[in-house]
Amino acid sequence: MTVDLSQSVSDILRQGTHDAHERAEHSQGAHWLVRGELDLSEYVRFQIMLYHVYDAFERALEQHATHPVLAPTHNPGLFARSASLAADISYLLEVSEESWQGHPAAAAITAAPPPALARYVARIQELAVSPDPARLLAHAYVRYLGDLSGGQFIRRRIAKAYALEDGAGLSFYDFRPLGGATAAGEGANAGEMKRIKEWYRAGMDAGVRDNKELKVALLEEANVAFDLNTALFDELKGPSEPGTPGSPVEIPSPLRSPAEPSNPFGEDIGHDKQLTASLKSMGQSRTVFEAPSQEWYWRGTSVIAFIAAVSIAHFVLVVGGFTGAKGYAKLEALQQWLDNYFGTTRA
């Protein structure tokens, strides 16, 4: 692929990592993860592996916080994930945050890291001690922007799959607003996460400027980061029981954002491709009423069912709305209700 080096580094990385992104997106482990099909113990194992990855490169970023390329995007209060991962892991293992690393599941990974994890951490540590650690920016870009995009879809799947309520065990996927916590202590919503991604890309561009040699190096390293993440997905073990059928909506990759600049969970349903596709599939997946080929009447029960469904949908749209992250969960719940209802009432 030929890349125009006159472009900003954020555009170069978006375009130049497409193939590596596709490999990550279509790995079997990624599919199990985003569908919430992993056994809980295997999901925790994956979180522990991620902890070691984030701990390594966040330590490296802190070590080089004043580096001219890394400084514009260095904001540990906003991005740091290792502490959140530790909190989630301890909650899921039902142990304290001070003792989770001594749990057998965590101790096993520390004693004998899976090969993909060992290679990932070794690469980050190699960059941390190199004469020029600027390539660390590529690793932060791949992980953080992926967490802000595809990671938000995974959050809802994980919450549903493992019955996690009130945000417990899910803090890894939560971000503060760009300007700091709100008065109510709420985290960033979909619109705010889009702002954070735009801020991050602008910081990358400011740090790299028009250094073409550095742009090439970062593109190369971003592809390495994607491949390291793909290898991490490949370490995952499949579910012990057959999973449920996948969603009819296209599921985004956990690392979607770098290869797709738009926000996949937009605030406006008119600009949300996934919600639009889901609404279309709802209209196509069930027959609400049928007209006999030579008779001009509708069955009374079907008409009543249709009117009831439209009335409920209108009520939910007006009262709750289908916008942002919470809206998508409402949409899934409504679709499931409609499927169950019409599956038992249609002729």
C-alpha positions in Angstrom: 0.0 0.0 0.0 1.3 3.4 -1.0 0.8 6.1 1.7 0.9 9.8 1.1 3.4 11.0 3.7 2.2 14.6 3.3 -0.9 13.7 5.3 -1.1 14.0 9.0 0.2 11.0 11.0 -3.3 10.2 12.3 -4.6 9.8 8.7 -1.6 7.8 7.7 -2.1 5.3 10.6 -5.8 5.0 9.8 -5.2 4.2 6.2 -1.9 2.2 6.6 -3.2 -0.2 9.3 -6.2 -1.4 7.4 -5.0 -4.9 6.6 -3.6 -5.5 10.0 -6.9 -4.2 11.5 -8.8 -6.7 9.3 -6.7 -9.6 10.6 -7.4 -8.6 14.2 -11.1 -8.0 13.6 -11.6 -11.5 12.0 -9.6 -13.5 14.5 -11.6 -16.2 16.3 -10.6 -15.0 19.7 -11.9 -11.4 18.9 -15.2 -12.9 17.8 -15.6 -14.8 21.0 -14.8 -11.7 23.0 -17.1 -9.3 21.3 -20.0 -11.7 21.4 -19.5 -12.3 25.1 -19.1 -16.1 24.5 -15.9 -16.7 26.5 -16.2 -18.6 29.7 -15.9 -16.1 32.6 -12.6 -17.7 33.7 -11.2 -17.2 30.2 -12.5 -13.6 30.0 -10.7 -12.9 33.4 -7.6 -14.6 31.9 -7.7 -12.2 29.0 -8.1 -9.2 31.3 -5.0 -10.3 33.3 -3.0 -10.5 30.0 -4.2 -7.0 29.1 -3.2 -5.8 32.5 0.4 -6.8 31.9 0.3 -5.1 28.5 -1.1 -1.8 29.8 1.1 -1.9 32.9 4.2 -2.2 30.6 3.4 0.6 28.2 1.9 3.0 30.7 5.0 2.7 32.8 7.0 3.4 29.6 4.8 6.4 28.7 5.2 7.8 32.2 9.0 7.3 32.0 9.0 9.4 28.8 6.2 11.8 29.6 8.2 14.9 28.5 9.3 13.4 25.2 8.3 15.9 22.5 6.4 13.3 20.4 4.7 11.6 23.4 3.9 14.7 25.6 1.0 16.1 23.6 -1.1 12.9 24.2 0.2 12.0 27.6 -2.8 12.2 30.0 -2.7 9.3 32.4 -5.7 10.7 34.4 -7.8 10.3 31.3 -6.3 7.2 29.6 -4.6 5.0 32.1 -6.2 1.5 32.1 -4.0 -0.6 34.3 -5.6 0.5 37.6 -9.1 -0.1 36.2 -8.1 -3.5 35.0 -6.8 -4.4 38.4 -10.1 -3.3 40.0 -12.1 -5.4 37.5 -10.0 -8.4 37.9 -10.1 -8.4 41.7 -13.9 -8.0 41.5 -14.3 -10.9 39.1 -12.0 -13.1 41.1 -13.8 -12.0 44.3 -10.5 -11.0 46.1 -9.1 -7.7 47.2 -7.2 -5.4 44.9 -4.1 -5.9 47.0 -4.2 -9.6 46.7 -5.4 -10.5 43.2 -2.0 -11.0 41.7 -1.5 -13.9 44.2 -4.6 -15.6 42.9 -3.8 -18.9 41.1 -5.3 -17.5 37.8 -3.0 -14.5 37.9 0.0 -16.2 39.4 0.0 -18.8 36.5 0.2 -16.1 33.9 3.0 -14.2 35.8 5.0 -17.5 36.2 4.6 -18.7 32.6 3.3 -15.9 30.3 1.6 -17.1 27.1 4.0 -16.6 24.2 2.0 -13.8 22.6 1.9 -11.9 25.9 5.6 -12.4 26.4 6.4 -11.0 22.9 4.0 -8.1 23.4 5.5 -7.0 26.7 9.1 -7.6 25.5 8.5 -5.3 22.5 7.2 -2.5 24.7 10.1 -2.8 27.1 12.5 -2.8 24.2 11.1 0.5 23.0 11.1 2.0 26.5 14.9 1.6 26.7 15.6 2.5 23.1 17.4 5.8 22.2 14.2 7.1 20.8 11.0 5.8 22.4 8.6 7.7 20.0 7.3 4.4 18.6 5.5 3.9 21.9 2.9 6.4 20.5 1.8 3.7 18.0 1.0 1.2 20.8 -1.0 3.8 22.8 -2.9 4.8 19.7 -3.9 1.2 18.8 -5.0 0.3 22.3 -6.6 3.6 23.7 -8.6 4.5 20.6 -9.7 0.9 20.3 -11.0 1.0 23.9 -12.9 4.2 23.1 -14.7 2.7 20.1 -15.1 -1.1 19.8 -14.4 -1.5 23.5 -17.7 0.3 24.2 -19.7 -2.4 22.3 -17.8 -5.1 24.2 -18.8 -3.4 27.5 -22.4 -4.0 26.9 -21.9 -7.6 25.7 -19.7 -8.4 28.7 -22.2 -6.8 31.1 -25.0 -9.0 29.7 -23.0 -12.2 29.3 -21.7 -12.2 32.9 -24.6 -10.4 34.6 -22.5 -7.5 35.7 -24.7 -4.7 37.2 -24.1 -1.1 38.2 -20.8 -1.0 36.4 -19.0 -3.4 38.8 -16.3 -5.3 36.9 -16.5 -3.0 33.9 -14.4 0.1 34.9 -11.8 -0.8 32.2 -14.3 0.4 29.6 -15.2 3.7 31.4 -13.5 7.0 30.6 -13.8 10.4 32.3 -14.9 13.3 30.3 -12.1 15.2 28.6 -12.5 18.2 31.0 -12.6 16.0 34.1 -15.4 14.4 36.1 -18.9 15.9 35.9 -20.7 17.2 39.0 -22.7 14.0 39.1 -19.6 11.9 38.8 -20.7 10.4 35.5 -18.3 9.1 32.9 -17.9 10.1 29.3 -20.8 9.4 27.0 -20.6 8.5 23.3 -20.3 12.1 22.2 -17.6 12.9 24.8 -15.6 9.8 23.7 -15.7 11.1 20.2 -14.2 14.4 21.4 -11.5 12.4 23.3 -10.5 10.6 20.1 -10.4 13.8 18.2 -8.2 15.4 20.9 -5.9 12.4 20.8 -5.5 12.5 17.0 -4.8 16.2 17.2 -2.1 15.6 19.8 -0.5 12.9 17.7 -0.4 15.3 14.7 1.1 18.1 16.9 3.8 15.8 18.3 4.9 14.2 15.0 4.4 17.3 12.8 5.7 16.8 9.3 8.5 14.4 10.2 8.2 11.9 7.4 10.8 9.5 8.7 8.9 9.3 12.0 5.6 8.9 10.2 7.0 5.8 8.5 8.3 4.4 11.7 5.0 4.9 13.5 3.1 3.3 10.7 5.4 0.3 10.9 5.0 0.1 14.7 1.2 0.5 14.6 1.0 -2.6 12.3 3.3 -4.4 14.7 0.9 -3.4 17.6 -2.1 -4.8 15.7 -0.3 -8.0 15.0 0.7 -8.4 18.6 -3.0 -7.9 19.6 -4.1 -10.4 17.0 -1.7 -12.9 18.6 -3.1 -12.1 22.0 -6.6 -12.9 20.7 -5.3 -16.2 19.3 -4.3 -17.2 22.8 -7.9 -17.3 23.9 -9.6 -20.6 24.5 -13.0 -21.2 23.0 -16.2 -21.4 25.1 -16.8 -24.7 26.9 -20.4 -24.7 25.6 -21.6 -23.7 22.1 -22.3 -20.0 22.0 -25.6 -18.4 21.1 -26.1 -17.2 17.6 -24.3 -13.9 16.8 -26.1 -10.6 16.6 -27.5 -9.7 13.1 -25.7 -6.3 13.6 -22.1 -6.1 12.3 -20.0 -6.4 15.4 -17.1 -3.9 15.6 -13.5 -5.0 16.3 -12.1 -4.3 19.8 -9.5 -2.3 17.9 -11.9 -0.6 15.5 -11.2 3.1 16.0 -7.7 3.3 14.3 -9.0 1.9 11.1 -12.3 3.6 11.2 -12.3 7.3 12.2 -16.0 7.7 12.6 -17.7 7.0 15.9 -19.6 3.7 15.6 -21.9 4.6 18.5 -23.0 8.1 17.4 -25.3 10.2 19.4 -27.7 10.6 16.5 -29.5 7.5 15.3 -29.5 8.9 11.8 -25.7 8.6 11.7 -25.5 5.3 13.5 -24.9 2.6 10.9 -25.3 -0.3 13.4 -28.6 1.0 14.8 -29.9 1.7 11.3 -28.9 -1.8 10.2 -30.6 -3.3 13.2 -33.8 -1.4 12.6 -33.8 -2.5 9.0 -33.3 -6.1 10.1 -36.2 -5.8 12.5 -38.4 -4.8 9.7 -37.2 -7.7 7.5 -37.0 -10.5 10.1 -40.6 -10.9 11.0 -43.9 -10.9 9.1 -46.3 -8.8 11.0 -49.3 -9.4 8.7 -50.0 -11.3 5.5 -52.7 -10.6 2.9 -54.0 -13.6 1.0 -53.3 -13.4 -2.7 -56.9 -12.8 -3.8 -58.4 -11.3 -0.7 -58.2 -7.6 0.5 -58.3 -8.0 4.3 -55.9 -8.2 7.1 -56.2 -10.7 10.0 -57.5 -8.9 13.1 -54.9 -10.4 15.4 -52.0 -9.3 13.2 -53.3 -5.8 12.9 -53.7 -5.5 16.7 -50.2 -6.9 17.2 -48.8 -4.5 14.7 -50.5 -1.5 16.2 -49.4 -2.6 19.7 -45.8 -2.9 18.6 -45.7 0.5 16.9 -47.3 2.1 20.0 -44.7 0.6 22.3 -41.9 1.5 20.0 -43.1 5.1 19.8 -43.4 5.3 23.6 -39.8 4.0 24.1 -38.5 6.4 21.4 -40.1 9.4 23.0 -39.4 8.6 26.6 -36.1 6.8 26.5 -34.7 7.4 23.1 -32.3 5.2 21.1 -29.3 7.4 21.2 -25.8 6.7 22.4 -24.5 3.7 24.3 -27.6 3.3 26.6 -29.9 3.6 23.6 -28.3 0.7 21.8 -29.0 -1.5 24.8 -32.7 -0.3 24.8 -32.8 -1.2 21.1 -31.6 -4.7 21.7 -34.1 -5.2 24.5 -37.0 -4.0 22.3 -35.9 -6.1 19.4 -35.8 -9.2 21.6 -39.3 -8.4 22.9 -40.6 -8.0 19.3 -39.0 -11.2 18.2 -40.4 -13.2 21.1 -43.8 -11.6 20.7 -44.2 -12.1 17.0 -42.6 -15.4 17.0 -45.5 -16.7 19.1 -48.4 -14.7 17.6 -47.9 -14.7 13.9 -49.8 -17.3 11.8 
